[in-house]
Amino acid sequence: MIHVVVLYYLDDIAGYAATSTHAEPTLPQPDRSTPLQWLLAARIGQARILFETTALSVEWIATATGFGSATAMRARFAQTLGTSPLRYRQAFRQSQG
């Protein structure tokens, strides 16, 4: 089993954004998202790619993308995309033919 683990440190995020960790409460993103919002969006994005390109389980993808549990990922998926991870996968596959 392969585990994808990506650690984000505030100093790294600030370096990528060319800002200080002390200067601003939010990173200078085009949408002015907070670091937590940015991180959650990145996790959802990676999970979407895995649902689109693999047959990995929801539990495996939740762990690999840093959600901690399938329940937490399902809740974030519903909040962000308005659907469950499995329905997302099914809809994606149907749209691909």
OpenMM code with the backbone's topology and positions (N, CA, C; nanometers):
from openmm import Vec3, app, unit

residues = "MET ILE HIS VAL VAL VAL LEU TYR TYR LEU ASP ASP ILE ALA GLY TYR ALA ALA THR SER THR HIS ALA GLU PRO THR LEU PRO GLN PRO ASP ARG SER THR PRO LEU GLN TRP LEU LEU ALA ALA ARG ILE GLY GLN ALA ARG ILE LEU PHE GLU THR THR ALA LEU SER VAL GLU TRP ILE ALA THR ALA THR GLY PHE GLY SER ALA THR ALA MET ARG ALA ARG PHE ALA GLN THR LEU GLY THR SER PRO LEU ARG TYR ARG GLN ALA PHE ARG GLN SER GLN GLY".split()
positions = [
    Vec3(0.0843, -0.1171, 0.0000),
    Vec3(0.0000, 0.0000, 0.0000),
    Vec3(0.0893, 0.1240, 0.0000),
    Vec3(0.0552, 0.2197, -0.0814),
    Vec3(0.1306, 0.3444, -0.0890),
    Vec3(0.0527, 0.4516, -0.0146),
    Vec3(0.1207, 0.5249, 0.0721),
    Vec3(0.0585, 0.6368, 0.1430),
    Vec3(0.1177, 0.7664, 0.0920),
    Vec3(0.0298, 0.8559, 0.0554),
    Vec3(0.0728, 0.9878, 0.0127),
    Vec3(0.0569, 1.0804, 0.1314),
    Vec3(0.1663, 1.1344, 0.1769),
    Vec3(0.1631, 1.2248, 0.2909),
    Vec3(0.2316, 1.3541, 0.2507),
    Vec3(0.1594, 1.4616, 0.2671),
    Vec3(0.2157, 1.5924, 0.2385),
    Vec3(0.2002, 1.6766, 0.3645),
    Vec3(0.3112, 1.7227, 0.4159),
    Vec3(0.3085, 1.8087, 0.5336),
    Vec3(0.3233, 1.9532, 0.4900),
    Vec3(0.2354, 2.0370, 0.5393),
    Vec3(0.2419, 2.1788, 0.5101),
    Vec3(0.2782, 2.2527, 0.6376),
    Vec3(0.3884, 2.3225, 0.6356),
    Vec3(0.4297, 2.4044, 0.7473),
    Vec3(0.4021, 2.5492, 0.7119),
    Vec3(0.3604, 2.6272, 0.8100),
    Vec3(0.3254, 2.7659, 0.7855),
    Vec3(0.4399, 2.8421, 0.7194),
    Vec3(0.5624, 2.8154, 0.7601),
    Vec3(0.6777, 2.8826, 0.6981),
    Vec3(0.6890, 2.8481, 0.5493),
    Vec3(0.6611, 2.7215, 0.5144),
    Vec3(0.6647, 2.6806, 0.3735),
    Vec3(0.5564, 2.7510, 0.2931),
    Vec3(0.4348, 2.7525, 0.3481),
    Vec3(0.3244, 2.8183, 0.2786),
    Vec3(0.3559, 2.9664, 0.2609),
    Vec3(0.4076, 3.0290, 0.3638),
    Vec3(0.4429, 3.1710, 0.3543),
    Vec3(0.5529, 3.1920, 0.2506),
    Vec3(0.6473, 3.0991, 0.2430),
    Vec3(0.7537, 3.1100, 0.1433),
    Vec3(0.7004, 3.1007, 0.0020),
    Vec3(0.6085, 3.0081, -0.0215),
    Vec3(0.5477, 2.9947, -0.1541),
    Vec3(0.4696, 3.1197, -0.1919),
    Vec3(0.4079, 3.1830, -0.0913),
    Vec3(0.3266, 3.3017, -0.1161),
    Vec3(0.4101, 3.4300, -0.1109),
    Vec3(0.5394, 3.4150, -0.0847),
    Vec3(0.6307, 3.5301, -0.0760),
    Vec3(0.5828, 3.6323, 0.0269),
    Vec3(0.5477, 3.5827, 0.1450),
    Vec3(0.5046, 3.6702, 0.2527),
    Vec3(0.5605, 3.6181, 0.3843),
    Vec3(0.5401, 3.6916, 0.4886),
    Vec3(0.5852, 3.6534, 0.6214),
    Vec3(0.4754, 3.5797, 0.6949),
    Vec3(0.5143, 3.4954, 0.7887),
    Vec3(0.4139, 3.4275, 0.8705),
    Vec3(0.3558, 3.5223, 0.9741),
    Vec3(0.4180, 3.6372, 0.9940),
    Vec3(0.3752, 3.7311, 1.0978),
    Vec3(0.3074, 3.8554, 1.0422),
    Vec3(0.3211, 3.8805, 0.9146),
    Vec3(0.2756, 4.0077, 0.8594),
    Vec3(0.1256, 4.0154, 0.8359),
    Vec3(0.0633, 3.9055, 0.7937),
    Vec3(-0.0777, 3.9101, 0.7562),
    Vec3(-0.1511, 3.7907, 0.8145),
    Vec3(-0.2786, 3.8082, 0.8514),
    Vec3(-0.3546, 3.6954, 0.9030),
    Vec3(-0.3958, 3.5971, 0.7951),
    Vec3(-0.3932, 3.6368, 0.6687),
    Vec3(-0.4258, 3.5484, 0.5579),
    Vec3(-0.3144, 3.5554, 0.4550),
    Vec3(-0.2998, 3.4485, 0.3794),
    Vec3(-0.2018, 3.4475, 0.2718),
    Vec3(-0.2560, 3.5262, 0.1536),
    Vec3(-0.1704, 3.5877, 0.0756),
    Vec3(-0.2184, 3.6656, -0.0382),
    Vec3(-0.2615, 3.5774, -0.1546),
    Vec3(-0.3746, 3.5120, -0.1395),
    Vec3(-0.4326, 3.4281, -0.2436),
    Vec3(-0.5259, 3.5151, -0.3264),
    Vec3(-0.5469, 3.4813, -0.4525),
    Vec3(-0.6403, 3.5607, -0.5333),
    Vec3(-0.7795, 3.5701, -0.4713),
    Vec3(-0.8241, 3.4636, -0.4028),
    Vec3(-0.9569, 3.4666, -0.3405),
    Vec3(-0.9509, 3.5045, -0.1931),
    Vec3(-0.8335, 3.5396, -0.1454),
    Vec3(-0.8122, 3.5807, -0.0060),
    Vec3(-0.8530, 3.4736, 0.0941),
    Vec3(-0.8315, 3.3484, 0.0602),
    Vec3(-0.8639, 3.2406, 0.1524),
    Vec3(-0.7632, 3.2362, 0.2660),
    Vec3(-0.8070, 3.1830, 0.3777),
    Vec3(-0.7176, 3.1653, 0.4916),
    Vec3(-0.6291, 3.0433, 0.4651),
    Vec3(-0.5223, 3.0279, 0.5399),
    Vec3(-0.4393, 2.9076, 0.5222),
    Vec3(-0.5187, 2.7780, 0.5395),
    Vec3(-0.6131, 2.7740, 0.6336),
    Vec3(-0.6939, 2.6534, 0.6518),
    Vec3(-0.7837, 2.6292, 0.5306),
    Vec3(-0.8470, 2.7329, 0.4798),
    Vec3(-0.9309, 2.7183, 0.3605),
    Vec3(-0.8477, 2.6695, 0.2427),
    Vec3(-0.7284, 2.7240, 0.2274),
    Vec3(-0.6383, 2.6840, 0.1185),
    Vec3(-0.6017, 2.5361, 0.1333),
    Vec3(-0.5694, 2.4960, 0.2556),
    Vec3(-0.5308, 2.3566, 0.2810),
    Vec3(-0.6464, 2.2611, 0.2524),
    Vec3(-0.7655, 2.2949, 0.2981),
    Vec3(-0.8814, 2.2097, 0.2725),
    Vec3(-0.9126, 2.2010, 0.1238),
    Vec3(-0.8999, 2.3120, 0.0524),
    Vec3(-0.9219, 2.3098, -0.0928),
    Vec3(-0.8189, 2.2212, -0.1617),
    Vec3(-0.6941, 2.2277, -0.1152),
    Vec3(-0.5889, 2.1428, -0.1726),
    Vec3(-0.6195, 1.9950, -0.1464),
    Vec3(-0.6670, 1.9639, -0.0265),
    Vec3(-0.7013, 1.8253, 0.0064),
    Vec3(-0.8183, 1.7756, -0.0785),
    Vec3(-0.9204, 1.8590, -0.0946),
    Vec3(-1.0344, 1.8215, -0.1793),
    Vec3(-0.9878, 1.8005, -0.3231),
    Vec3(-0.9014, 1.8890, -0.3716),
    Vec3(-0.8498, 1.8761, -0.5078),
    Vec3(-0.7751, 1.7459, -0.5292),
    Vec3(-0.6908, 1.7097, -0.4340),
    Vec3(-0.6161, 1.5837, -0.4453),
    Vec3(-0.7102, 1.4640, -0.4361),
    Vec3(-0.8075, 1.4722, -0.3475),
    Vec3(-0.9044, 1.3625, -0.3355),
    Vec3(-0.9834, 1.3460, -0.4650),
    Vec3(-1.0231, 1.4573, -0.5256),
    Vec3(-1.0967, 1.4494, -0.6523),
    Vec3(-1.0141, 1.3772, -0.7589),
    Vec3(-0.8870, 1.4107, -0.7674),
    Vec3(-0.7993, 1.3448, -0.8651),
    Vec3(-0.7946, 1.1944, -0.8391),
    Vec3(-0.7821, 1.1558, -0.7133),
    Vec3(-0.7762, 1.0135, -0.6796),
    Vec3(-0.9084, 0.9432, -0.7088),
    Vec3(-1.0208, 1.0092, -0.6825),
    Vec3(-1.1506, 0.9486, -0.7153),
    Vec3(-1.1694, 0.9356, -0.8654),
    Vec3(-1.1154, 1.0296, -0.9401),
    Vec3(-1.1294, 1.0276, -1.0859),
    Vec3(-1.0383, 0.9250, -1.1526),
    Vec3(-0.9243, 0.8961, -1.0929),
    Vec3(-0.8224, 0.8169, -1.1619),
    Vec3(-0.7926, 0.6810, -1.0993),
    Vec3(-0.8523, 0.6516, -0.9834),
    Vec3(-0.8243, 0.5245, -0.9164),
    Vec3(-0.9536, 0.4609, -0.8683),
    Vec3(-0.9397, 0.3388, -0.8206),
    Vec3(-1.0515, 0.2690, -0.7567),
    Vec3(-1.0264, 0.2546, -0.6065),
    Vec3(-0.9395, 0.3382, -0.5539),
    Vec3(-0.9065, 0.3320, -0.4116),
    Vec3(-1.0291, 0.3601, -0.3268),
    Vec3(-1.0319, 0.3047, -0.2064),
    Vec3(-1.1461, 0.3215, -0.1168),
    Vec3(-1.1520, 0.4640, -0.0620),
    Vec3(-1.2716, 0.5009, -0.0164),
    Vec3(-1.2906, 0.6317, 0.0465),
    Vec3(-1.1991, 0.6435, 0.1681),
    Vec3(-1.1897, 0.5380, 0.2457),
    Vec3(-1.1058, 0.5402, 0.3657),
    Vec3(-0.9590, 0.5647, 0.3306),
    Vec3(-0.9112, 0.4960, 0.2272),
    Vec3(-0.7713, 0.5112, 0.1866),
    Vec3(-0.7455, 0.6532, 0.1392),
    Vec3(-0.8340, 0.7053, 0.0564),
    Vec3(-0.8160, 0.8409, 0.0030),
    Vec3(-0.8249, 0.9448, 0.1144),
    Vec3(-0.9155, 0.9250, 0.2090),
    Vec3(-0.9266, 1.0181, 0.3219),
    Vec3(-0.7966, 1.0247, 0.4004),
    Vec3(-0.7385, 0.9097, 0.4264),
    Vec3(-0.6116, 0.9057, 0.4991),
    Vec3(-0.4986, 0.9659, 0.4167),
    Vec3(-0.4927, 0.9304, 0.2903),
    Vec3(-0.3844, 0.9768, 0.2038),
    Vec3(-0.3861, 1.1273, 0.1825),
    Vec3(-0.5038, 1.1872, 0.1873),
    Vec3(-0.5135, 1.3311, 0.1619),
    Vec3(-0.5195, 1.4139, 0.2900),
    Vec3(-0.5076, 1.3480, 0.4042),
    Vec3(-0.4932, 1.4212, 0.5295),
    Vec3(-0.6209, 1.4568, 0.6021),
    Vec3(-0.7333, 1.3976, 0.5644),
    Vec3(-0.8577, 1.4289, 0.6330),
    Vec3(-0.8690, 1.3608, 0.7689),
    Vec3(-0.7941, 1.2555, 0.7903),
    Vec3(-0.7969, 1.1878, 0.9184),
    Vec3(-0.9012, 1.0787, 0.9286),
    Vec3(-1.0156, 1.0977, 0.8618),
    Vec3(-1.1182, 0.9939, 0.8618),
    Vec3(-1.2060, 1.0096, 0.7384),
    Vec3(-1.2682, 0.9000, 0.7007),
    Vec3(-1.3605, 0.9042, 0.5874),
    Vec3(-1.4806, 0.9919, 0.6208),
    Vec3(-1.5228, 0.9907, 0.7452),
    Vec3(-1.6363, 1.0728, 0.7878),
    Vec3(-1.6061, 1.2211, 0.7682),
    Vec3(-1.4868, 1.2629, 0.8075),
    Vec3(-1.4480, 1.4037, 0.7907),
    Vec3(-1.4418, 1.4411, 0.6433),
    Vec3(-1.3886, 1.3515, 0.5609),
    Vec3(-1.3802, 1.3821, 0.4181),
    Vec3(-1.5186, 1.3871, 0.3558),
    Vec3(-1.6062, 1.2957, 0.3936),
    Vec3(-1.7428, 1.2962, 0.3394),
    Vec3(-1.8132, 1.4283, 0.3722),
    Vec3(-1.7966, 1.4747, 0.4952),
    Vec3(-1.8595, 1.6003, 0.5365),
    Vec3(-1.8047, 1.7181, 0.4559),
    Vec3(-1.6735, 1.7206, 0.4359),
    Vec3(-1.6123, 1.8312, 0.3598),
    Vec3(-1.6522, 1.8238, 0.2132),
    Vec3(-1.6599, 1.7044, 0.1580),
    Vec3(-1.7050, 1.6868, 0.0191),
    Vec3(-1.8464, 1.7411, 0.0029),
    Vec3(-1.9351, 1.7028, 0.0957),
    Vec3(-2.0738, 1.7486, 0.0885),
    Vec3(-2.0824, 1.9000, 0.0998),
    Vec3(-2.0042, 1.9563, 0.1901),
    Vec3(-2.0053, 2.1010, 0.2099),
    Vec3(-1.9493, 2.1746, 0.0888),
    Vec3(-1.8423, 2.1216, 0.0310),
    Vec3(-1.7730, 2.1899, -0.0783),
    Vec3(-1.8344, 2.1614, -0.2147),
    Vec3(-1.8653, 2.0351, -0.2415),
    Vec3(-1.9092, 1.9944, -0.3747),
    Vec3(-2.0570, 1.9581, -0.3830),
    Vec3(-2.1231, 1.9499, -0.2683),
    Vec3(-2.2649, 1.9180, -0.2680),
    Vec3(-2.2975, 1.7740, -0.3009),
    Vec3(-2.2014, 1.6852, -0.2824),
    Vec3(-2.2226, 1.5433, -0.3107),
    Vec3(-2.1282, 1.4600, -0.2254),
    Vec3(-2.1505, 1.3307, -0.2261),
    Vec3(-2.0610, 1.2405, -0.1527),
    Vec3(-1.9442, 1.2019, -0.2423),
    Vec3(-1.8363, 1.1516, -0.1837),
    Vec3(-1.7230, 1.1070, -0.2653),
    Vec3(-1.7609, 0.9993, -0.3674),
    Vec3(-1.8408, 0.9013, -0.3271),
    Vec3(-1.8760, 0.7942, -0.4209),
    Vec3(-1.9658, 0.8444, -0.5328),
    Vec3(-2.0592, 0.9323, -0.5007),
    Vec3(-2.1426, 0.9895, -0.6063),
    Vec3(-2.0585, 1.0763, -0.7000),
    Vec3(-1.9603, 1.1452, -0.6446),
    Vec3(-1.8699, 1.2227, -0.7288),
    Vec3(-1.7987, 1.1301, -0.8276),
    Vec3(-1.7456, 1.0199, -0.7763),
    Vec3(-1.6748, 0.9233, -0.8614),
    Vec3(-1.7680, 0.8691, -0.9703),
    Vec3(-1.8881, 0.8311, -0.9315),
    Vec3(-1.9840, 0.7778, -1.0289),
    Vec3(-2.0180, 0.8814, -1.1361),
    Vec3(-2.0444, 1.0046, -1.0949),
    Vec3(-2.0793, 1.1100, -1.1908),
    Vec3(-1.9627, 1.1380, -1.2845),
    Vec3(-1.8410, 1.1374, -1.2309),
    Vec3(-1.7239, 1.1611, -1.3152),
    Vec3(-1.7103, 1.0507, -1.4192),
    Vec3(-1.7225, 0.9281, -1.3751),
    Vec3(-1.7068, 0.8144, -1.4686),
    Vec3(-1.8163, 0.8126, -1.5753),
    Vec3(-1.9387, 0.8492, -1.5380),
    Vec3(-2.0475, 0.8556, -1.6357),
    Vec3(-2.0215, 0.9664, -1.7386),
    Vec3(-1.9646, 1.0763, -1.6931),
    Vec3(-1.9378, 1.1871, -1.7856),
    Vec3(-1.8233, 1.1547, -1.8820),
    Vec3(-1.7406, 1.0581, -1.8456),
    Vec3(-1.6264, 1.0183, -1.9307),
    Vec3(-1.6654, 0.9129, -2.0336),
    Vec3(-1.7874, 0.8642, -2.0220),
    Vec3(-1.8365, 0.7744, -2.1264),
    Vec3(-1.8348, 0.6323, -2.0948),
] * unit.nanometer
topology = app.Topology()
chain = topology.addChain("A")
for resn in residues:
    res = topology.addResidue(resn, chain)
    for name in ("N", "CA", "C"):
        topology.addAtom(name, app.Element.getBySymbol(name[0]), res)
